[in-house]
Amino acid sequence: MRYESAALEDWMRHYYFSVDFDIGSSGVEDYSVADLRKLLDIDSSEFDEIVLRDSTTLGGEEVRAAIADQWGNGDPDWAMVTHGASEAIYLVMSTLLDPGDEIVVLDPAYHTHHSIARTLGCTVVPWRMDASDSYRADFDLLRTLVGPRTKAIVVNFPHNPTGASLTARERDELVGIAADSSAYLVWDQAFRELTYGEEPLRDPVLDYPRAISIGTLSKGYGLPGLRVGWCIAHPDVLHGTFDLRDRTTLHLSPLVEFLACRVARGADRLLAGRLNQAGHNLGLLREWSRRNADLVDLVEPRGGVTTFPRLIGFVDTTDFCHDLARRHRVLLVPGVCFGDPQRVRLGFGGPTRAFERGLDELGRALRGHHDHQGADHVQS
């Protein structure tokens, strides 16, 4: 299969490692191995005991049990460990869907939520969230989109890039709509714990047998380089992915599984500090946006560590984001990567000092752009 280009990945590949101030990414500050050893009480001698043999297709029993206890229904037979959430999404979408199937996908969305289905020859029906309504999920609209041909509904809450989320009642309404149509509900919960003043949403796999929950240690837990994700679903769904996994990654490394197991058992210890930092940064972002209300239209995020503001006066922010990275060494993701060129993805989960500096540079660049545009207008 030949996939369409992933604009977000192209952008990150180009700039992620070449800037000084990252205010465009969707995760929290990364942890080191030393941090993990300290937070999770891991003795160095425990690494020496790991035997680097093959693991099982679903993942080792111990790590699956830890993931099922922390994020699932407690049954390890419902859990599969993957190379990040990306592999889980790829395995699930490629296994469940056939050419001609129809899926409803939240829009805007992370690219794999829709691009894999399109490559397979499926019809992708966008469930559009409107910025003018603070990106609230429109369930009346969803009911018109879901029909007898709907194979799956694919969502992500808290949402990347907008920071939108659901109330507990809205979450129940979504599960009810999926159940009424007998569609699979693919629930990407990468940012589940990153909420501010609200309880995390209950995972639909606890209520709906055709729900499929996908998670990761890359976002709220500061471990993107560990490349650990998971899929929690009925065992029949997991076993259906074996033919594809046998031809790709086979399984995870026992070294990675060891760390993933310890992280799952001590997840709250990793989350607490990063969640506090993100909440503090969000307060800084609110204040910055108030001071720069003539430059930026910020939609208040309800969860996650990203927001999707409109840069006032721009038809397309792409060239500005290129310039911001090259001249100011600040990473910001242009909205074209998510189908809305007037906006940018702004991430606030990183180190506070670098975040503040990045916002300062962004404000300076925006002022300079508008001053230049004004001067050009006067001359013309």
Secondary structure by P-SEA (a helix, b strand, c coil): ccccccaaaaaaaaccccccccccccccccccaaaaaaaacccaaaaaacccccccccccaaaaaaaaacccccccccccccccaaaaaaaaaaaaccccbbbbbcccccccccaaaaaabbbbbbbcccccccccccaaaaaaaccccccbbbbbcccccccccccaaaaaaaaaaaaaacbbbbccccccccccccccccccccccccbbbbccccccccccccbbbbbbccaaaaaaaaaaaaaccccccaaaaaaaaaaaaaaaaaaaaaaaaaaaaaaaaaaaaaaacccccccccccccbbbbbccccccaaaaaaaaaacccbbbbccccccccccccccccccaaaaaaaaaaaaaaaaaaaaaaaaaaaac
